[in-house]
Amino acid sequence: MKYMLVENKGEIDINSLILMGGSTKRQNKEQIGRYGSGNKYALSYFLRNKVDIKIFQGLKEIDIRTAPVILRDTAFNKIIINGIETSLTDSMGPDWKCWQAIREIVCNAIDESDYNIVSSTEIVNAEEGRTRFYIELTESVLEVINNWDSFFSLDRTDCIHSDDKIKVYPRLLEKSGTIYRKGIKCYDNTLDSIWDYDIDELEINEERLISSTYYAAISIEKMLKETTNVNIIKEFFEKTSKNELLIEDSLSWFSKEMSNKDLFYSVIANKDLIVRHVAGHYMDVFNQHNFYLISSSLATYISIHFPEKTIYGLSSKNSSSNFVIRQENTSKENLILKKALDFFKEINYNVSFDIKIAKFTDYRILGTVTDNFIILSERVFDLGVREVVLTIIEENEHLFTGYNDCTREFQNHLFNLFLKSKEEMHAAFL
């Protein structure tokens, strides 16, 4: 019979196979294991699926068997180790896949020292001072071995960027990318990405998986701001320009640092940049076929570092309010705008500036000001006349006073405006 061998220096403590939750690694962030449950679930998987597994504690082979037990008329197989009845059964982790079971054995070996993996051997023997796991080469185990790099980056030699936090590899799978943590696959959902990533500082759950790509995205963004590989930056712009569903296109670009500024700019210097969500307004630029489509957050980030760079769809006056002014209003917008302006005449409120309607890249923004114009978002018209009136008043007062949002001066001005209207209404002047 042929086996896969996973071994490491040191002899396994039998309690690590018996005590659920028993782990000495929980406080050690350098190690992969943490929860003290992985090898128990792995053992359960192998026993349940009739995969022969042999474990040697130095020169001693650990006796592993099962015995039937009944719980409320339901039969289970209790795991017995070296004659000790455990509370474990071979039904634990019913949804586990073969690669996850192998992962646990491999992770434990890595966490110890001097580990070794042999993909196929017919020789089964023991060695003093070492722990050895022999796993029968069933069809499912062979499938993991034949696709090893899909689950482990330990033997990958195609790294294109490496630092103390992250390694970047060309994407291995055709339909999805892979995220590893400390060399072990840790994201089991379908992921569309430009590259595969091995990221050390990710929090994992008891199944050794991350729940989302949020913290991975932070590491990816940092890498893009620091890499000295110009081909990575080029590929980033080329791929995200064509596919907005990539994880790399959803980066927040909040942090302002950038250590590879010159290299970064060399990639975009001779390219037109268009904010993706308003790209339809720039067909003339499209037709020149020399552009990158970028997210609004990346557009703002680039404008901060390279203010001389033109970005179509990004307001040069107010980078936090990216918009494209529309050339024509809809009949609905004209009707609501007329009602708002008629209301202002009725209450004798003076709107001193022309009003234009625009498409904003940030849907939360209802209005802004620029070049002595009040700019209303097309979305505010879906909220009704009252919201349009309130937005016009706010932007009109911004232009009239020169005060910015979220300032004490503007707040005081609005209070004074409100009080003045009440004084005039009731002829009670303070």
NORPE-V49262 format. One record per residue. N is the residue number from 1. OMEGA is omega in radians with two decimals (none if undefined). NEAR is the number of other C-alpha atoms within 12 Angstrom. D_LAST is the distance of its C-alpha to the last C-alpha in Angstrom with 1 decimal. Layout:
<<N | OMEGA | NEAR | D_LAST> <N | OMEGA | NEAR | D_LAST>>
This chain:
<<1 | -3.14 | 16 | 98.5> <2 | -3.11 | 23 | 95.9> <3 | 2.86 | 30 | 92.8> <4 | -3.13 | 35 | 89.6> <5 | 3.00 | 35 | 89.5> <6 | -3.07 | 36 | 86.3> <7 | 3.09 | 40 | 87.1> <8 | 3.11 | 33 | 85.6> <9 | -3.13 | 24 | 86.6> <10 | -3.11 | 24 | 86.5> <11 | -3.04 | 29 | 87.6> <12 | 3.02 | 30 | 85.2> <13 | -3.08 | 22 | 84.2> <14 | -3.13 | 28 | 85.3> <15 | 3.14 | 23 | 82.2> <16 | 3.08 | 28 | 80.1> <17 | -3.03 | 37 | 81.9> <18 | -3.01 | 33 | 81.5> <19 | 3.08 | 24 | 78.1> <20 | -3.11 | 23 | 75.3> <21 | 3.12 | 22 | 72.3> <22 | -3.13 | 21 | 74.5> <23 | 3.06 | 26 | 73.3> <24 | -3.01 | 22 | 73.4> <25 | -2.93 | 21 | 71.3> <26 | -3.09 | 19 | 67.9> <27 | -3.09 | 12 | 66.4> <28 | -3.09 | 13 | 68.2> <29 | 3.11 | 18 | 66.2> <30 | -3.12 | 18 | 69.2> <31 | -3.06 | 25 | 71.2> <32 | -3.10 | 41 | 71.0> <33 | -3.09 | 39 | 71.7> <34 | -2.89 | 29 | 69.2> <35 | 3.12 | 28 | 69.5> <36 | -3.12 | 29 | 73.1> <37 | -2.97 | 34 | 73.8> <38 | -3.07 | 37 | 74.9> <39 | 3.06 | 42 | 78.6> <40 | 3.10 | 40 | 78.8> <41 | 3.12 | 40 | 77.4> <42 | 3.12 | 40 | 79.7> <43 | 3.11 | 45 | 82.7> <44 | -3.14 | 43 | 81.7> <45 | -3.08 | 37 | 81.4> <46 | 3.14 | 42 | 84.9> <47 | -3.11 | 33 | 86.6> <48 | -3.07 | 29 | 85.0> <49 | 3.03 | 26 | 86.1> <50 | 3.04 | 21 | 89.6> <51 | -3.12 | 29 | 89.1> <52 | 3.13 | 25 | 91.6> <53 | 3.12 | 37 | 89.8> <54 | -3.12 | 33 | 91.6> <55 | 3.13 | 40 | 89.9> <56 | 3.05 | 34 | 91.8> <57 | -2.96 | 31 | 90.6> <58 | -3.11 | 24 | 92.8> <59 | -3.08 | 19 | 96.3> <60 | 3.01 | 22 | 95.4> <61 | 3.13 | 26 | 94.5> <62 | -3.13 | 29 | 91.8> <63 | -3.11 | 20 | 93.1> <64 | 3.11 | 31 | 90.6> <65 | 3.11 | 29 | 91.3> <66 | 3.08 | 28 | 89.8> <67 | -3.11 | 22 | 90.7> <68 | 3.06 | 19 | 89.7> <69 | -3.09 | 20 | 87.3> <70 | 3.05 | 12 | 86.1> <71 | -3.14 | 11 | 82.6> <72 | 3.09 | 7 | 82.1> <73 | 3.09 | 8 | 84.9> <74 | -3.09 | 10 | 83.7> <75 | 3.05 | 14 | 85.9> <76 | 3.03 | 21 | 84.6> <77 | 3.12 | 24 | 86.4> <78 | 3.13 | 29 | 85.6> <79 | 3.13 | 33 | 86.0> <80 | -3.07 | 28 | 88.5> <81 | -3.10 | 28 | 88.7> <82 | 3.11 | 21 | 91.7> <83 | -3.13 | 16 | 92.5> <84 | 3.08 | 21 | 89.0> <85 | 3.12 | 22 | 87.3> <86 | 3.03 | 27 | 83.7> <87 | -3.12 | 23 | 80.8> <88 | 3.04 | 35 | 80.6> <89 | 3.13 | 35 | 81.8> <90 | 3.10 | 33 | 82.7> <91 | 3.13 | 27 | 80.0> <92 | 3.14 | 29 | 77.1> <93 | -3.04 | 27 | 75.0> <94 | -3.11 | 19 | 76.3> <95 | -3.11 | 16 | 74.3> <96 | 3.07 | 26 | 75.4> <97 | -3.07 | 26 | 77.2> <98 | -3.09 | 35 | 80.2> <99 | 3.12 | 34 | 78.3> <100 | 3.11 | 37 | 75.9> <101 | 3.10 | 38 | 78.9> <102 | 3.12 | 45 | 80.5> <103 | -3.09 | 42 | 77.1> <104 | 3.12 | 40 | 77.1> <105 | 3.13 | 45 | 80.6> <106 | -3.13 | 42 | 79.8> <107 | 3.13 | 39 | 76.5> <108 | 3.12 | 43 | 78.2> <109 | 3.12 | 31 | 81.0> <110 | -3.12 | 29 | 78.5> <111 | 2.99 | 29 | 76.6> <112 | -3.09 | 26 | 79.9> <113 | 3.03 | 19 | 81.9> <114 | -3.14 | 18 | 84.6> <115 | -3.14 | 24 | 84.1> <116 | 3.13 | 27 | 86.4> <117 | 3.08 | 29 | 86.4> <118 | -3.01 | 23 | 89.6> <119 | -3.13 | 27 | 89.2> <120 | 3.08 | 22 | 92.7> <121 | 3.05 | 19 | 95.5> <122 | -3.11 | 16 | 98.5> <123 | 3.10 | 16 | 99.0> <124 | 3.11 | 26 | 97.5> <125 | -3.09 | 23 | 98.0> <126 | 3.07 | 24 | 96.3> <127 | -3.12 | 21 | 95.6> <128 | 3.11 | 19 | 95.0> <129 | 3.14 | 20 | 91.6> <130 | 3.02 | 29 | 90.0> <131 | -3.13 | 39 | 88.2> <132 | 3.01 | 40 | 89.4> <133 | 3.03 | 43 | 88.1> <134 | -3.08 | 40 | 90.5> <135 | -3.10 | 44 | 88.9> <136 | -3.14 | 33 | 91.3> <137 | 3.02 | 29 | 91.0> <138 | 3.14 | 23 | 90.2> <139 | -3.11 | 18 | 88.9> <140 | 3.10 | 24 | 85.3> <141 | 3.10 | 34 | 85.7> <142 | 3.13 | 22 | 87.5> <143 | 3.09 | 19 | 84.6> <144 | -3.13 | 24 | 82.2> <145 | -3.11 | 29 | 84.6> <146 | 3.11 | 17 | 85.1> <147 | -2.98 | 19 | 81.4> <148 | -3.07 | 26 | 80.7> <149 | 3.07 | 31 | 78.1> <150 | -3.08 | 35 | 76.0> <151 | -3.09 | 40 | 75.4> <152 | 3.09 | 35 | 76.0> <153 | -3.02 | 32 | 75.2> <154 | -3.07 | 27 | 77.6> <155 | -3.13 | 18 | 80.3> <156 | -3.12 | 25 | 78.3> <157 | -3.04 | 15 | 79.2> <158 | -3.10 | 19 | 77.0> <159 | 3.14 | 23 | 73.8> <160 | 3.02 | 26 | 71.9> <161 | 3.13 | 29 | 69.1> <162 | 2.96 | 25 | 69.2> <163 | -3.04 | 21 | 67.1> <164 | -3.10 | 15 | 66.5> <165 | -2.97 | 25 | 64.1> <166 | 2.97 | 35 | 65.3> <167 | -3.11 | 36 | 68.4> <168 | -3.13 | 39 | 68.4> <169 | 2.96 | 32 | 71.4> <170 | -3.10 | 29 | 72.2> <171 | -3.05 | 26 | 71.6> <172 | -3.07 | 27 | 74.7> <173 | -3.08 | 22 | 74.2> <174 | -2.99 | 16 | 74.1> <175 | -3.11 | 16 | 71.4> <176 | 3.06 | 24 | 69.2> <177 | -3.11 | 33 | 68.3> <178 | 2.99 | 41 | 68.8> <179 | 3.05 | 52 | 66.7> <180 | 2.95 | 40 | 68.7> <181 | -3.10 | 38 | 67.7> <182 | 3.07 | 33 | 70.1> <183 | -3.06 | 36 | 72.7> <184 | 3.11 | 42 | 72.3> <185 | -3.06 | 38 | 70.8> <186 | 3.11 | 41 | 67.6> <187 | -2.97 | 35 | 66.0> <188 | 3.08 | 26 | 67.9> <189 | 3.07 | 17 | 65.7> <190 | -3.09 | 19 | 66.4> <191 | 3.05 | 26 | 64.6> <192 | -3.10 | 29 | 64.5> <193 | 3.12 | 36 | 64.3> <194 | -3.06 | 37 | 65.8> <195 | 2.91 | 36 | 67.6> <196 | -3.08 | 43 | 68.7> <197 | 2.96 | 51 | 66.9> <198 | -3.02 | 42 | 68.0> <199 | -3.09 | 38 | 65.0> <200 | -2.96 | 30 | 65.4> <201 | 3.06 | 29 | 62.0> <202 | 3.08 | 34 | 61.4> <203 | -3.13 | 26 | 60.9> <204 | 3.08 | 31 | 63.5> <205 | -3.05 | 19 | 63.9> <206 | 3.08 | 24 | 67.1> <207 | 3.13 | 30 | 68.7> <208 | -3.11 | 35 | 68.3> <209 | 3.00 | 25 | 65.9> <210 | -3.08 | 26 | 62.3> <211 | 3.13 | 19 | 59.9> <212 | -3.13 | 21 | 58.1> <213 | -3.04 | 33 | 58.3> <214 | -3.08 | 20 | 54.8> <215 | 3.04 | 25 | 56.2> <216 | -3.14 | 39 | 59.1> <217 | 3.11 | 28 | 56.7> <218 | 3.12 | 26 | 55.0> <219 | 3.12 | 34 | 58.5> <220 | 3.12 | 41 | 59.4> <221 | 3.13 | 32 | 56.3> <222 | 3.12 | 29 | 57.1> <223 | -3.12 | 36 | 60.7> <224 | 3.13 | 39 | 59.7> <225 | -3.05 | 33 | 57.6> <226 | -3.03 | 26 | 60.5> <227 | 3.07 | 30 | 63.8> <228 | 3.11 | 23 | 66.1> <229 | -3.07 | 23 | 68.0> <230 | -3.14 | 24 | 66.8> <231 | 3.07 | 20 | 68.6> <232 | -3.13 | 31 | 66.3> <233 | 3.11 | 33 | 63.2> <234 | -3.11 | 25 | 65.0> <235 | 3.09 | 25 | 66.0> <236 | -3.12 | 36 | 62.5> <237 | -3.11 | 34 | 61.0> <238 | -3.08 | 26 | 64.0> <239 | -3.13 | 25 | 64.0> <240 | 3.09 | 31 | 60.3> <241 | -3.08 | 31 | 60.1> <242 | -3.04 | 20 | 62.5> <243 | -3.12 | 23 | 61.5> <244 | -3.13 | 26 | 57.9> <245 | 3.10 | 19 | 59.2> <246 | 3.09 | 28 | 60.5> <247 | -3.11 | 35 | 58.9> <248 | 3.13 | 43 | 58.6> <249 | -3.10 | 33 | 56.3> <250 | -3.13 | 26 | 53.8> <251 | -3.05 | 34 | 53.1> <252 | -3.10 | 25 | 49.5> <253 | -3.14 | 31 | 49.8> <254 | -3.07 | 21 | 47.0> <255 | -2.99 | 20 | 48.6> <256 | -3.05 | 20 | 48.5> <257 | 3.08 | 18 | 51.8> <258 | -3.10 | 25 | 54.8> <259 | -3.12 | 17 | 58.0> <260 | -2.99 | 21 | 60.1> <261 | -3.11 | 25 | 57.6> <262 | 3.14 | 19 | 60.4> <263 | 3.13 | 22 | 62.6> <264 | -3.09 | 30 | 59.8> <265 | -3.12 | 26 | 58.8> <266 | -3.13 | 19 | 62.5> <267 | -3.05 | 25 | 62.6> <268 | -3.00 | 31 | 59.6> <269 | -3.07 | 22 | 59.9> <270 | 3.13 | 15 | 62.0> <271 | 2.95 | 26 | 60.4> <272 | 3.12 | 29 | 57.6> <273 | -3.11 | 37 | 55.1> <274 | 3.06 | 41 | 53.4> <275 | -2.96 | 42 | 50.8> <276 | -2.98 | 35 | 52.8> <277 | 3.07 | 27 | 50.3> <278 | -3.04 | 31 | 49.7> <279 | -3.11 | 31 | 53.2> <280 | 3.13 | 19 | 54.0> <281 | -3.05 | 24 | 51.8> <282 | -3.12 | 26 | 54.2> <283 | 3.11 | 16 | 57.6> <284 | 3.08 | 15 | 58.5> <285 | 3.08 | 22 | 58.2> <286 | -3.01 | 22 | 60.1> <287 | 3.10 | 13 | 62.9> <288 | 3.02 | 12 | 63.7> <289 | 3.11 | 17 | 64.6> <290 | -3.01 | 19 | 63.4> <291 | 2.92 | 31 | 60.3> <292 | 2.95 | 35 | 59.0> <293 | -3.10 | 37 | 56.6> <294 | 3.10 | 41 | 54.2> <295 | -3.14 | 39 | 51.5> <296 | 3.13 | 38 | 47.8> <297 | 3.08 | 32 | 47.6> <298 | 3.11 | 40 | 50.6> <299 | 3.12 | 42 | 49.3> <300 | -3.14 | 37 | 46.1> <301 | 3.14 | 29 | 48.3> <302 | -3.12 | 35 | 50.6> <303 | 3.11 | 30 | 47.8> <304 | -3.10 | 26 | 46.6> <305 | -3.10 | 23 | 50.1> <306 | -3.05 | 23 | 51.3> <307 | 3.13 | 18 | 48.4> <308 | -3.08 | 12 | 50.9> <309 | 3.10 | 24 | 52.4> <310 | 3.09 | 25 | 51.4> <311 | -3.10 | 39 | 50.6> <312 | -3.10 | 38 | 50.5> <313 | 3.11 | 42 | 47.7> <314 | 3.14 | 41 | 45.6> <315 | 3.13 | 32 | 42.5> <316 | -3.11 | 26 | 42.9> <317 | -3.02 | 19 | 39.2> <318 | -3.01 | 21 | 38.2> <319 | 3.11 | 30 | 41.1> <320 | -3.13 | 28 | 39.2> <321 | -3.07 | 32 | 38.7> <322 | -3.07 | 41 | 42.2> <323 | 3.00 | 42 | 42.5> <324 | -3.12 | 35 | 44.6> <325 | 3.13 | 32 | 42.9> <326 | -3.14 | 23 | 44.7> <327 | -3.12 | 11 | 46.3> <328 | 3.08 | 15 | 45.9> <329 | 3.04 | 21 | 43.5> <330 | 3.12 | 15 | 44.9> <331 | 3.10 | 11 | 44.4> <332 | -3.14 | 18 | 42.3> <333 | 3.12 | 28 | 40.0> <334 | -3.13 | 20 | 39.7> <335 | -3.13 | 17 | 39.0> <336 | 3.14 | 25 | 36.2> <337 | 3.10 | 33 | 34.7> <338 | 3.12 | 19 | 34.7> <339 | 3.13 | 21 | 32.9> <340 | -3.11 | 29 | 30.2> <341 | 3.06 | 28 | 29.8> <342 | 3.11 | 18 | 29.9> <343 | 3.13 | 22 | 27.1> <344 | 3.09 | 23 | 24.9> <345 | -3.11 | 15 | 25.8> <346 | -3.12 | 11 | 24.9> <347 | 3.09 | 15 | 21.3> <348 | 3.07 | 13 | 21.1> <349 | -3.02 | 20 | 21.0> <350 | 3.00 | 19 | 23.0> <351 | -2.94 | 28 | 25.7> <352 | -2.98 | 21 | 27.0> <353 | 3.12 | 22 | 30.0> <354 | -3.07 | 21 | 33.4> <355 | 3.06 | 36 | 34.2> <356 | -3.14 | 30 | 37.5> <357 | -3.05 | 32 | 39.0> <358 | 3.01 | 38 | 41.0> <359 | -3.13 | 37 | 43.2> <360 | 3.06 | 36 | 41.9> <361 | 3.08 | 36 | 44.5> <362 | -3.04 | 29 | 42.0> <363 | -3.10 | 22 | 41.3> <364 | -3.10 | 17 | 38.2> <365 | -3.13 | 23 | 36.3> <366 | -3.13 | 33 | 34.6> <367 | 3.06 | 42 | 33.3> <368 | 3.10 | 43 | 33.0> <369 | 3.05 | 42 | 32.6> <370 | 3.06 | 29 | 35.2> <371 | 3.13 | 17 | 36.0> <372 | 3.03 | 22 | 32.8> <373 | 2.93 | 26 | 33.8> <374 | -3.12 | 31 | 32.2> <375 | 3.12 | 40 | 35.1> <376 | 3.04 | 42 | 35.1> <377 | 3.09 | 37 | 37.8> <378 | -3.12 | 38 | 40.2> <379 | -3.09 | 26 | 39.7> <380 | -3.13 | 31 | 36.1> <381 | 3.05 | 33 | 37.5> <382 | -3.09 | 18 | 39.4> <383 | 3.05 | 17 | 36.2> <384 | -3.06 | 20 | 35.0> <385 | -3.07 | 26 | 32.4> <386 | -3.13 | 20 | 29.4> <387 | 3.07 | 24 | 30.4> <388 | 3.12 | 37 | 31.1> <389 | -3.12 | 32 | 27.6> <390 | -3.13 | 24 | 26.0> <391 | 3.12 | 32 | 28.4> <392 | 3.14 | 40 | 27.8> <393 | -3.11 | 34 | 24.0> <394 | -3.09 | 32 | 24.6> <395 | 3.09 | 37 | 27.3> <396 | -3.14 | 35 | 25.5> <397 | 3.03 | 34 | 22.5> <398 | -3.13 | 32 | 25.2> <399 | -3.09 | 27 | 26.8> <400 | -3.05 | 23 | 23.7> <401 | -3.04 | 22 | 22.4> <402 | -3.14 | 19 | 25.8> <403 | -3.12 | 21 | 24.6> <404 | 3.02 | 22 | 27.3> <405 | 2.99 | 22 | 27.4> <406 | 3.06 | 13 | 26.9> <407 | 3.11 | 14 | 24.9> <408 | -3.13 | 12 | 21.9> <409 | -3.12 | 17 | 20.5> <410 | 3.10 | 23 | 20.9> <411 | 3.12 | 19 | 19.5> <412 | 3.13 | 18 | 16.2> <413 | 3.14 | 23 | 16.2> <414 | 3.08 | 25 | 16.7> <415 | -3.14 | 15 | 13.9> <416 | 3.12 | 16 | 11.5> <417 | 3.12 | 19 | 13.3> <418 | -3.11 | 16 | 13.1> <419 | 3.14 | 18 | 9.4> <420 | -3.14 | 17 | 9.2> <421 | 3.11 | 19 | 12.0> <422 | 3.12 | 15 | 10.5> <423 | -3.10 | 14 | 7.5> <424 | 3.14 | 15 | 10.5> <425 | -3.03 | 13 | 12.8> <426 | -3.13 | 11 | 11.4> <427 | 3.11 | 11 | 9.8> <428 | -3.01 | 11 | 6.7> <429 | -3.11 | 11 | 3.8> <430 | none | 11 | 0.0>>
